[in-house]
Amino acid sequence: QAVPGARVVLAETASGTIERAHSLVCDRHSMLAYLILPGTSSVSDFVTDFNAEGEEVEGGLAHRGMLKSAQWLQKEIGPILLHLHQRGYQVTVVGHSLGAGVGAFFSLLMRPQISSIQCFGLGTPACIDERLIPAFLDIMVSVVNRDDMVPRLTVRSVEHLVHTVLCPGQVAKTKAWMAEDLQAIKDVERVVELRRRQTGARQQTQGTQSDESKVE
């Protein structure tokens, strides 16, 4: 047990292109609440990773996919954490890789309501521009393990690597392959999302039929 005496209050293991897997762990004795966000582990997570265009926030540019996930978390889990904070809990966000980036933005969005919120990121991706750095100085601690490439991996760094290492012909082929791979990931994600909706619709229909039979 990572946090002795703590209990898992809620857990969501599935992720979507915006929805994030997360766990909420609370220690009643120490009045501590931890929101835990894992890294990339599914096709949906890869889609979020690749949604790397800049999105305006707080006067700077943020990784669009991670920011959208943080905004989803703010709606889903934000009210619960705010309630815990009002009861005296210290709220801390802990994330790894993709989860660290999402956790950083989530903490930034929640800061006006929870002034003491802190985020610890392990292998946090490069997900902001220089204009956003001051906004994270008081809320974010990022840990990088030696030569971990994730915190150094950006769209620009990949483009620079491709143009530096490969000849023009290879660059064109590499870009085409990358575009095909990204499209394949999106196609799989669409299939997964369609199946999830169909399953939800069937469950809802079955629930409605069950309720009608009870009324009869």
Secondary structure, DSSP 4 states (H G I P E B T S, - for coil): --STT-EEEEEE----SS---EEEEEETTTTEEEEEE----SHHHHHHHH---EEEETTEEEEHHHHHHHHHHHHHTHHHHHHHHHTTPEEEEEEETHHHHHHHHHHHHHTTT-TT-EEEEES----B-GGGHHHHTTTEEEE--TT-SGGG--HHHHHHHHHHHS-HHHHHHHHHHHHHHHHHHHHHHHHHHHHHHHHHHHHHHHHHHHHHHHH-
